[in-house]
Amino acid sequence: MDFDEYEQLPTASVSTHMMAGAIAGVMEHCIMYPLDSVKTRMQSLTPNAGHTQSVTGVLSRMVRVEGANRMVRGMGPVVCGAGPAHALYFSCYEAVKETLTHNNLINNHVAYFAAGSVATIIHDSVMTPVDVVKQRLQMYNSPYNNMLHAAKNIWKQEGIWAFYRSYTTQLSMNIPFQSIHFVMYEFCQSITNKDRSYNPKAHMVSGGIAGGVAAAITTPLDVCKTLLNTQQAAKTDGFFEAVRTVYRLGGVQGFFRGLVARVLFVCPSTAICWSTYELFKYLLQSENEERVEEIIVSNPGSVVKSAVTSAALYAPFQTVSAMHRPDENVIPAPP
């Protein structure tokens, strides 16, 4: 399958990249979830949060003191939300990217940036409430028993606003994160996969590098988001109040709490996400191609008739096009 086939066909089938995106999103979040729990613990600003300065220290303490199940506590809402969020995310990205690049409206890298931004706005509208419930369950000494218990109590005690308290902060983090992520991914692909064919190794390497770079740059905003979601250390509303609170309690270093854990979580997560997405995109498209071949074999008469009809309809336009391009070698349309 060459570059044109591989890049153009997924955008012709919304169900293909929505299904591939949903599977990729669930795989991304679930496989590396323990490191996400470690990151949340390390970003906490409370003095008795039970975290140390090392990723392995936090992880071992979590297992030793609270049990192995603690590493995956809060995965339930992620499984429920990641599928639809990533389905919308990838389908929107593909659609906007195709529209902007196919019509040559703007520079390709600007198109990737714009597509990533639009996709993030839609993705975060689904994932922000999920993150609130997830991070409340991940925190040290969490008072909640499960996903439904947490959601019910948050709604009752803080109102629906609590689920979107960090939405603007999430966008201020994820728009640059995803934009850097997509630009870096496309840039790495231009080096590791110049013909843009299905290349698992290139997809994995490009995805990992793109995610790691974006994660490191946006860590300060992630710390602010965690504070807004968990409301630990101080009751905080709004992005600027979160910034002031993080600086007051942790200084400049407070903005980089959990940096290593975040990069270690995001780097393989995005590698898994892109590899899974590209794999299922390729498999689903291959399946569609096989169906087309089956139709041609089983109904050759109708296919030939359609081809002749299409050629007849196209011929006048090709003739007009040839009149406006006298210097080009134009292949005449079939009679």
C-alpha positions as CSV (number, residue, x, y, z in Angstrom):
1,M,0.0,0.0,0.0
2,D,1.7,3.3,-1.1
3,F,1.6,6.7,0.6
4,D,-1.5,8.0,-1.2
5,E,-3.5,4.9,-0.4
6,Y,-2.5,4.7,3.2
7,E,-2.9,8.4,4.0
8,Q,-6.1,9.1,2.1
9,L,-8.2,6.0,2.7
10,P,-8.7,6.4,6.5
11,T,-10.2,9.8,6.1
12,A,-12.7,8.4,3.7
13,S,-14.0,6.1,6.4
14,V,-15.0,7.8,9.7
15,S,-15.7,4.5,11.3
16,T,-12.2,3.2,10.5
17,H,-10.3,5.9,12.4
18,M,-12.9,6.2,15.1
19,M,-12.6,2.5,15.9
20,A,-8.8,2.6,15.6
21,G,-8.7,5.7,17.8
22,A,-10.9,4.2,20.5
23,I,-8.9,1.0,20.8
24,A,-5.6,3.0,20.8
25,G,-6.9,5.3,23.6
26,V,-7.9,2.4,25.9
27,M,-4.6,0.6,25.3
28,E,-2.6,3.8,25.9
29,H,-4.2,4.6,29.2
30,C,-4.5,1.1,30.7
31,I,-1.1,-0.4,29.9
32,M,0.8,2.4,31.6
33,Y,-1.8,3.3,34.2
34,P,0.4,2.5,37.3
35,L,2.9,5.2,36.3
36,D,0.0,7.6,35.9
37,S,-0.9,6.9,39.5
38,V,2.7,7.5,40.6
39,K,2.7,10.8,38.7
40,T,-0.5,12.0,40.5
41,R,1.0,11.1,43.9
42,M,4.2,12.9,43.2
43,Q,2.4,16.0,42.0
44,S,0.5,16.3,45.3
45,L,1.4,19.3,47.4
46,T,0.2,18.0,50.8
47,P,3.0,17.2,53.2
48,N,1.6,13.8,54.2
49,A,0.9,12.5,50.8
50,G,3.2,9.6,51.3
51,H,5.4,10.4,48.2
52,T,9.2,10.4,47.9
53,Q,11.4,12.0,45.2
54,S,11.9,8.8,43.1
55,V,9.4,7.0,40.9
56,T,10.5,3.6,42.2
57,G,10.1,4.8,45.8
58,V,6.6,6.0,45.3
59,L,5.6,2.8,43.4
60,S,7.2,0.4,46.0
61,R,5.6,2.3,48.9
62,M,2.2,2.2,47.2
63,V,2.4,-1.5,46.8
64,R,3.9,-2.2,50.2
65,V,1.6,0.0,52.3
66,E,-1.6,0.0,50.3
67,G,-1.5,-3.2,48.2
68,A,-0.9,-4.0,44.5
69,N,-4.5,-3.1,43.6
70,R,-3.8,0.5,44.5
71,M,-1.7,0.9,41.3
72,V,-4.8,0.5,39.1
73,R,-7.3,2.3,41.3
74,G,-9.3,4.7,39.2
75,M,-8.8,2.8,35.9
76,G,-12.6,2.2,35.6
77,P,-13.5,5.8,34.6
78,V,-10.6,5.8,32.2
79,V,-11.8,2.7,30.4
80,C,-15.3,4.2,30.1
81,G,-14.1,7.6,28.9
82,A,-10.9,6.9,26.9
83,G,-12.7,5.0,24.1
84,P,-15.2,7.7,23.0
85,A,-12.8,10.5,23.7
86,H,-10.0,9.1,21.5
87,A,-12.5,8.1,18.8
88,L,-13.6,11.7,18.5
89,Y,-10.0,12.9,19.0
90,F,-8.5,10.9,16.1
91,S,-11.4,11.3,13.7
92,C,-11.5,15.0,14.2
93,Y,-7.7,15.3,13.8
94,E,-7.8,13.3,10.6
95,A,-10.7,15.3,9.2
96,V,-9.2,18.7,9.9
97,K,-5.7,17.7,8.8
98,E,-7.1,16.3,5.5
99,T,-9.2,19.4,4.9
100,L,-6.3,21.9,5.5
101,T,-3.5,19.9,3.7
102,H,-5.6,18.5,0.8
103,N,-6.7,22.0,-0.2
104,N,-3.3,23.6,0.4
105,L,-4.9,26.2,2.7
106,I,-1.9,26.5,5.0
107,N,1.6,25.1,5.7
108,N,1.5,21.5,6.6
109,H,3.0,21.9,10.1
110,V,0.5,24.7,10.8
111,A,-2.2,22.4,9.7
112,Y,-1.1,19.7,12.1
113,F,-1.0,22.3,14.9
114,A,-4.5,23.5,14.1
115,A,-5.9,19.9,13.7
116,G,-4.4,18.9,17.0
117,S,-5.9,22.0,18.8
118,V,-9.4,21.3,17.5
119,A,-9.2,17.6,18.3
120,T,-8.0,18.4,21.8
121,I,-11.0,20.7,22.6
122,I,-13.4,17.9,21.8
123,H,-11.3,15.2,23.5
124,D,-11.0,17.2,26.8
125,S,-14.7,17.9,27.0
126,V,-15.1,14.1,27.5
127,M,-11.9,13.4,29.5
128,T,-11.9,16.3,32.0
129,P,-14.7,14.8,34.2
130,V,-13.0,11.4,33.8
131,D,-9.7,12.8,35.1
132,V,-11.4,14.4,38.1
133,V,-12.9,11.1,39.2
134,K,-9.7,9.2,38.4
135,Q,-7.3,11.5,40.3
136,R,-9.6,11.6,43.3
137,L,-9.3,7.8,43.5
138,Q,-5.5,7.9,42.9
139,M,-4.7,10.2,45.8
140,Y,-3.2,9.0,49.0
141,N,-5.9,8.3,51.7
142,S,-8.7,8.7,49.1
143,P,-12.1,8.7,50.9
144,Y,-13.8,7.2,47.9
145,N,-14.6,3.5,47.5
146,N,-15.1,3.3,43.7
147,M,-15.9,5.3,40.6
148,L,-19.6,5.7,41.3
149,H,-19.1,6.6,44.9
150,A,-16.6,9.3,43.9
151,A,-18.7,10.8,41.2
152,K,-21.8,10.8,43.4
153,N,-20.1,12.6,46.3
154,I,-18.3,15.1,44.1
155,W,-21.6,16.0,42.5
156,K,-23.4,16.3,45.9
157,Q,-20.7,18.2,47.7
158,E,-19.2,20.4,45.0
159,G,-21.8,20.5,42.2
160,I,-21.4,19.8,38.5
161,W,-18.8,22.6,38.2
162,A,-16.3,20.4,40.0
163,F,-16.1,18.1,37.0
164,Y,-15.1,21.0,34.8
165,R,-13.1,23.1,37.2
166,S,-9.9,22.2,35.4
167,Y,-11.2,22.3,31.9
168,T,-9.6,25.6,30.9
169,T,-6.4,24.6,32.6
170,Q,-6.6,21.2,30.8
171,L,-7.0,23.0,27.5
172,S,-4.2,25.4,28.2
173,M,-2.0,22.3,28.8
174,N,-3.3,19.9,26.2
175,I,-3.6,22.3,23.3
176,P,0.2,23.0,23.3
177,F,0.8,19.4,24.4
178,Q,-1.1,17.8,21.5
179,S,0.0,20.4,19.0
180,I,3.7,19.8,19.9
181,H,2.9,16.1,20.0
182,F,1.4,16.0,16.5
183,V,4.0,18.3,14.9
184,M,6.8,16.2,16.5
185,Y,5.1,13.0,15.3
186,E,4.8,14.2,11.7
187,F,8.3,15.5,11.8
188,C,9.7,12.2,13.1
189,Q,7.7,10.4,10.5
190,S,9.3,12.5,7.8
191,I,12.7,11.1,9.0
192,T,11.9,7.6,10.0
193,N,9.1,6.8,7.5
194,K,9.6,9.0,4.4
195,D,7.2,7.0,2.2
196,R,4.5,7.1,4.9
197,S,3.7,3.4,4.6
198,Y,2.6,1.2,7.5
199,N,5.9,0.9,9.5
200,P,5.4,-0.3,13.1
201,K,8.9,0.6,14.3
202,A,8.7,4.1,12.8
203,H,5.2,4.7,14.4
204,M,6.4,3.5,17.8
205,V,9.6,5.6,17.8
206,S,7.9,8.7,16.4
207,G,5.1,8.4,18.9
208,G,7.4,7.9,21.9
209,I,9.6,10.8,21.0
210,A,6.7,13.1,20.3
211,G,4.9,12.2,23.5
212,G,8.1,12.5,25.7
213,V,9.0,16.0,24.4
214,A,5.4,17.3,24.7
215,A,5.1,15.9,28.2
216,A,8.3,17.5,29.5
217,I,7.4,20.9,28.2
218,T,3.8,20.9,29.6
219,T,4.5,19.4,33.1
220,P,4.0,22.7,35.0
221,L,0.5,23.0,33.6
222,D,-0.2,19.3,34.5
223,V,0.7,20.1,38.2
224,C,-1.8,22.9,38.2
225,K,-4.4,20.6,36.7
226,T,-3.8,18.0,39.4
227,L,-4.3,20.5,42.1
228,L,-7.6,21.7,40.6
229,N,-8.9,18.2,40.2
230,T,-8.0,16.8,43.6
231,Q,-8.4,20.0,45.7
232,Q,-5.7,18.7,48.0
233,A,-3.5,21.1,50.0
234,A,-5.8,24.0,49.3
235,K,-9.3,24.7,47.8
236,T,-8.5,26.2,44.5
237,D,-10.6,27.6,41.7
238,G,-9.2,28.8,38.4
239,F,-5.9,28.5,36.6
240,F,-4.2,31.6,38.0
241,E,-5.1,30.7,41.5
242,A,-3.7,27.3,40.9
243,V,-0.4,28.8,39.7
244,R,-0.2,31.0,42.8
245,T,-1.0,28.1,45.1
246,V,1.6,25.8,43.5
247,Y,4.3,28.5,43.8
248,R,3.3,29.3,47.4
249,L,3.5,25.7,48.5
250,G,6.3,24.3,46.3
251,G,8.2,27.2,44.8
252,V,9.5,27.0,41.3
253,Q,10.4,23.3,41.8
254,G,6.7,22.6,42.6
255,F,5.8,23.1,39.0
256,F,8.1,20.2,38.0
257,R,6.9,17.7,40.5
258,G,6.4,14.3,38.9
259,L,8.3,15.4,35.7
260,V,10.2,12.1,35.4
261,A,7.1,10.0,36.2
262,R,5.1,12.0,33.6
263,V,7.7,11.5,30.9
264,L,8.0,7.8,31.7
265,F,4.3,7.4,31.6
266,V,3.6,9.5,28.4
267,C,6.5,8.3,26.3
268,P,5.6,4.6,26.1
269,S,1.9,5.5,26.2
270,T,2.0,7.6,23.1
271,A,4.2,5.0,21.4
272,I,1.6,2.3,22.2
273,C,-1.2,4.7,21.2
274,W,0.2,5.5,17.7
275,S,1.3,1.9,17.1
276,T,-2.1,0.6,17.9
277,Y,-3.9,3.3,16.0
278,E,-1.8,2.9,12.9
279,L,-2.1,-1.0,13.1
280,F,-5.9,-1.0,13.4
281,K,-6.2,1.7,10.7
282,Y,-4.1,-0.5,8.4
283,L,-6.0,-3.7,9.3
284,L,-9.4,-2.1,9.0
285,Q,-8.5,-0.5,5.7
286,S,-7.1,-3.8,4.4
287,E,-10.4,-5.4,5.3
288,N,-12.3,-2.8,3.3
289,E,-10.1,-3.4,0.3
290,E,-10.8,-7.1,0.4
291,R,-14.6,-6.4,0.5
292,V,-14.2,-4.2,-2.6
293,E,-12.4,-7.0,-4.4
294,E,-15.1,-9.5,-3.4
295,I,-17.8,-7.1,-4.9
296,I,-15.8,-6.9,-8.1
297,V,-15.4,-10.7,-8.4
298,S,-19.0,-11.4,-7.5
299,N,-20.6,-8.6,-9.6
300,P,-18.3,-8.0,-12.5
301,G,-21.1,-6.8,-14.8
302,S,-22.3,-4.1,-12.5
303,V,-18.7,-2.9,-11.8
304,V,-17.9,-2.7,-15.5
305,K,-21.1,-0.9,-16.2
306,S,-20.4,1.6,-13.4
307,A,-16.9,2.2,-14.7
308,V,-18.1,2.9,-18.2
309,T,-20.8,5.2,-17.0
310,S,-18.3,7.1,-14.8
311,A,-15.9,7.4,-17.8
312,A,-18.6,8.8,-20.0
313,L,-19.7,11.4,-17.5
314,Y,-16.0,12.4,-16.8
315,A,-15.1,12.7,-20.5
316,P,-16.5,16.2,-21.2
317,F,-14.7,17.6,-18.1
318,Q,-11.4,16.1,-19.1
319,T,-11.8,17.6,-22.6
320,V,-12.4,21.1,-21.1
321,S,-9.4,20.5,-18.7
322,A,-7.2,19.6,-21.7
323,M,-8.2,22.8,-23.5
324,H,-6.9,24.8,-20.6
325,R,-3.6,22.9,-20.4
326,P,-2.3,22.8,-24.0
327,D,1.3,22.1,-23.0
328,E,0.5,19.0,-20.9
329,N,0.3,15.5,-22.2
330,V,-3.3,14.5,-21.4
331,I,-4.5,10.9,-21.7
332,P,-7.8,11.0,-23.5
333,A,-10.8,9.6,-21.8
334,P,-12.2,6.2,-22.8
335,P,-14.9,6.4,-25.5
